[in-house]
């Protein structure tokens, strides 16, 4: 079985981390497959929304520490080269993905697994969902963009607490502080609810969604002038799309628009 499964149906790609025997820990093989798989999906016009999921009882517990121990024992001069080779490209691809991403966070999301989940636009969880910013527990600093995503979601003080204390938080607390977009009552419903949301997004104005994401990404690290220029560029791009013309025609005709993602 492939360590990464990608299933596409009705414009939604469900990307499943598929190492359930290790709670979907991130081996080199899986990291490469995820990096390359996301690149492919970003450029596939037939895919208009993405669901990230984990096989088995966990979303993803982060770095495969057994494999990492072997790297340490080998005497490698750069045992954390995986950050630049794998985690950083995955983080950039998810943050800049020109279509909506929904994470189905069933079970634990720890370390880089939490980082991947928090790079999604929406996160659905269940009763057994948990988050653990585990890096300090193994003598490491944060990676997988957590130093960037966490403060934006929970604020600087809470991000400091989560990263330095490295204590697990349960689904209720995760929902309270904004790590989860929606908390469902049944763990078995996490993936279907995530796919339902992705299907709704896949039926929407894909180019506009991508430009909205780009606006937010730029605005968070720029001046008002840069943000306004980005908005003008985004509106120019959206203004010539078939979806914009269709939505205006639908408004005038008092009917629901049918978006094509073009």
N, C-alpha and C positions, 0 to 999 in steps of 0.2 A: 504494500500500500504506500502511496505517496505521502510524504511528510506534510504536504500542503495540498488540500483539495480545493478546486475551484469549480463551482457549479453555477451556470448562468441560466436564468429563466425569466422571461418577460422583462428584460432590461435590468434585472438585479443579479449581481454576482455575489454568491456566498463563498467567502474565503475561510476555510476551516484549517486551523493549526491542528495537525493530525499526528500527535505523539502522545496519545492518552496514557500510555504506560508510564510516562514521566511527567504527567500533568502538563503536557505541551511545553516542556522546557525547550529553550531555544538553542539547538545544536547549530553548528556551522551549516549543515545541509539545509535545515529549516530556514535559517536566516537568509541564505542565498536564494532559496525558493521563494520566500516572501518578498524579498527585494525585487527579484525579476518578475514575479507574478503581479505585483502592484504596478510596475512599469508598463507591463502589457495591458492591464486593465485601464490605466490612465489614458492610453491611446486608442482604446477600443470604443468607437462611437456607439456600438450596440449596447454597451453597458452604461446605464444612467444612474446607478446607485450601487453601493457596495456594503455588504454585511461582513463584519469580522467576527469569527466565532472560534471556539476551542472544542475539540472532541473530548468526550468523557466528562469527568467531574470538575474540571478546572478550565478557566479561560486560558491562562498561561502563567506559569510561576517564574518566568524570567530565564536568565542565563542557565544553560545546562552546566551545573557546577562540577559534575563528574568529568565531563569533557574538558572543562576549564582547568581542573586539577591536573589533568594530563599535560596541558600546555605549560602549567607552572613547573611541573616535574621535568619537562623537556629542557628547561633552562632558557626558554625564549626570552630575548631581550625586550620584547614588546608583547607581553601576554594579553594586553587589553587593546591590541590593534583592531579587534572586532568592532570597537566603537566607531572608528572612522570607516572601516570597510563595510560594515553591515548596519549597525544601529542608526548612524547618522543618515545614510541614504534612505532607509525606511522611514525615518522621522520626517525628512524633507518631503518625500513622496506623499505621505499621508497628509501633512499640513498643507501641501499645495495641490492636493488631488482636486481636479476640476469638476468633481461631482460629489454628491453627499456620501458620507461614510457613517454607518451605524455599527456600534460594537455591541454584540450580544454577550454580555459579561456574566456568564454562568459559572459560579464557583469563584475560586481565588484568582485575582490578577495581582501578581507580585513583581517587584523589580521592573525589568524591561517590559514584562507583560502588562503592568500598570501603565507604563509609558505609552505602549501601543494603544491601549484602550483610551487613554486620555487624549490622544491625537485624533480620535474620531469626532465627528460633529455631534453625535448623539450616543448615549450609552444606556442600554436597558439591562436591568439586573433583577435578581430574584432573592428569596430569603437566604440562600447560602452564598450569595455574592459577597466577596470581601476584597479589600485592597491592602497591600503592604508595600511601603516604599523601603524595600529590604536592604538597600545598598550599605548603609552604615553597619548593619549586622555582620557583614563580611568584609569590613574595612575598606569600603569603596565609596566614592562620591557618586552622585546621581548621573545617569545618562538617559538615552532614549527620549530626550527633550523634556524630562520632568522638571528641570530647573526653569523651563520656559512655560510649560502648560500649567503646572500646579499653582504658581502665584496668580495666574490669570483666572483660574477657576475658583480657588479658595482664599486668595489673598496671601501676602508675604508672610505674615505671622503664622498662619496655619500651615503653610507650605514648609516653613522652617521646622515646626513641630513634627509634621509627618515624616520629614526626611531625617532629622536628627534623632528622634526617639525611635523611629523605625518600628512602630507598633501597629499591628493589624487593626483595621476598623471594619465593622460589620456593615451589612447592607443598609440598615436604617440610618446609621451615621453618614454613610457615603451619600445617601439620597439627601440628607439634611444639609450637607455642606456643598452639594452640587456636583459631586463626582459621578452621580447617576442622573440621567435625564428623567428616567421613569423606573419605578420599582414595582414589579408585578408580584402577585401573591404566590405563584407556583413556579418553581425553577424550570419545569418542563415547558413553561410558556415563554421563557426568555427569548429563545431563538425565533419562534413564530411571531411574537410581537415585534421583534427587531426587523424581521423580514416584511411584516405588514407595513411598518413605517417606511422601510426602504422602497417597497412597491409604490407607496403613495408618492414618495420623492421621485421615483423613476418615471412617474407619469406627469411630472411637472416640467417647468422650463429649465432644462439642464444647463444651458449656457448662462442663464441669469443666476442660477445657484452657484456656478463656478465663479462668476464675477463677484457675487456677494462675498464668497469666501476670500477671494483675493483682496477685496476692499478691506475686510476686517484684518487680514494678515498684514497689509501695508499700514493701515491706520494705527495699529497697536505699537508701531515702532517708528512713527514719523510725525512730522508737523502737520498742522491744519492745512497748510498750502499743499503739501504732498498728498494728503488724504483727498482734498478737493480735486486735484488733478487726476488722481486715480479713479475717483467717481466719474469724472467727465469721460475718461477713457473707457470705463466699464459701460457707461450708458451708450457711448458711441458703438461699442461692440454689440450690445443687446438690441439697440435700436434698429439694426438691419437684419435681425433674425426672423425666421418664419414664425417662431413662437410669439414674438411681440406683435407682429401683424395679426396673427390668429386671435390673440387675446383681446386686442382692440376691436376687431371685427365681431368677436363674440359678445363683448360688452355692448356694442351698438345694437346687436341683434337680440340682446337679452337672452343669451344661451351660455352654457358652460363651454369654456375653451377646451380644445383638444390639442395638447402640446405634443410636439414630435421630437423635441430635443435638438432642433435645428434653428 
